[in-house]
Amino acid sequence: ELELKTTLRELVIYAFFLTDLCILTFGMVSTDMYYLNKVMSHLFLEPSSSSEDNRSGFGSIGSRADFWRFAEGPLLDGLYWDKRYNNTMLTLQNSSHIYYENLLLGVAQIRQLKVHNNTCAIYPYFRTFLEDCYSEYRYGAEDRSEFGLKNESEWKYTSASSLSPWYWGSMGLYSSGGYMFTLPQSKQKSLEKLVSLRQHNWLTRGTRIVFIDFSTYNANINLFCIVRLVVEFPATGGALTSSHTYSVKLLRYVTYYDYFLASCEITFCLFIITFIIQEAIKIVKLKKKYFKSAWNCLDLLLLVVSILAIAFNIYRTVAVSLLMKELLSDPHVYPDFYFLAFWQVLYNNMIAVNIFFAWIKIFKYVKFNKTMTQLSSTLSRCAKDVTGFAIMFFIIFFAYAQFGYLVFGSQVEEFSSFQNCIFTQFRIVLGDFNFEAIEAANRILGPIYFITFVFFVFFILLNMFLAIINDTYSEVKADFKLITSEELQIRDLFRQ
């Protein structure tokens, strides 16, 4: 009875904590973020319907010439809005309002990374035909020397802060430095600068990636939109495009609802301090035995993630205020909001993991329920059988993954890397597959691979897994009929 009373009291307190955490997390996001991302993506990524040349869109970039065509056309058209919707000139000539609602913060920045010449080995038979050799991007092969006109910053390498995040692209991991320049606030001057860079060959054979970064602020919904357009130039030739659009709420305390969230943040901090004291007392009492319980480890994980979230929230608030002061002092520079947006997204991901485990922790307080006890008993009793089955399953699964990678990897996108093969096979198990692509890649081995994989993995192994769970659950259910349930004690406790 004492254990039940303690558990119920902890459950009520934890329910208040969970409610407070949910209010905080859902206060960070809104539907406006999705629509703002969609609007920006439509403007810069999709070609204009009125354009006669559909190759001007960002997604259609396939060469260096296509990049300059996009930069001098759709990019400048999207960045500089000098007229209102009624064709009257804007009163503030030094600012651009994208879609008339989103203020362009400062100016846009363009940055590239290059590699040295002769960074790869040429086979002796071809050395008479090939003099230059530019490898794929590696930090050791990065070119940091001056080139071209050597008179402006775009021709000189600029090192970045050690805290600036590196970029993980399709073809490699890229550093945060490079050859960079900012566009002027005038559309005409920006066009002249881009034309000059194109004529003086700012993009070379050694160029491996180009970043286009800019930020906007929408006061209507109090959201910053940070856009990064990326064009990779792999060693194979051609170009690969990708984009990242982050809508984040960096200015937290503006409306009355924001101040309500601030009070919830203070309450959250008080809860965390209380939980830290409780867990410290438990660790002192139990010592090593404390870490043998999975629920105790989950409590520690929640506390660590919560402390990191509180620390980042404080840092983000201070950093945004300092960055806004710098922006207002000089509107001709590029404000690096991508740094804050990157860590804001990681913060959101961390909070998402935190709230996921916070909800999972509810099972700790409802363990006296008969259904939950049966579930946990079933999983613990069949753990050895499931482990043995998992070893056999993944041996066959990885064997098929290697087979698919070697046979179809050079022709089918879903099998182009070993990781893609693993995800593709899970999709096949769920019924999502492209049989025509496999058959076109190899008319003999394609159908054999598909039929045997579906037969062994889907029809045999998965049904074996379900049989193990079902058989163990039947045994547990039969044993529980002989045990008196604690639910009657809980009912009596509530009546009292």
Secondary structure, DSSP 8 states (H G I E B T S, - for coil): -HHHHHHHHHHHHHHHHHHHHHHHHHHH--HHHHHHHHHHHHHHHS--TT-S-GGGSGGG--SHHHHHHHIIIIIHHHH---B-TTS-B-S-TT--EETTTEEEEEEEEEEEEEB-TT-S---GGGTTT------S--GGGB--S--TT-SSGGGS-B---TTS--EE-SS-EE-S-BEEEE--SSHHHHHHHHHHHHHTT-S-TTEEEEEEEEEEEETTTTEEEEEEEEEE--TTSS-EEEEEEEEE-----SSHHHHHHHHHHHHHHHHHHHHHHHHHHHHHHHGGGGGG-HHHHHHHHHHHHHHHHHHHHHHHHHHHHHHHHHHHH-TTS---HHHHHHHHHHHHHHHHHHHHHHHHTHHHHTTTSHHHHHHHHHHHHTHHHHHHHHHHHHHHHHHHHHHHHHHHTTT-GGGSSHHHHHHHHHHHHTT---HHHHHHH-TTHHHHHHHHHIIIIIIIIHHHHHHHHHHHHHHHHHHHTTS--THHHHHHHHH-
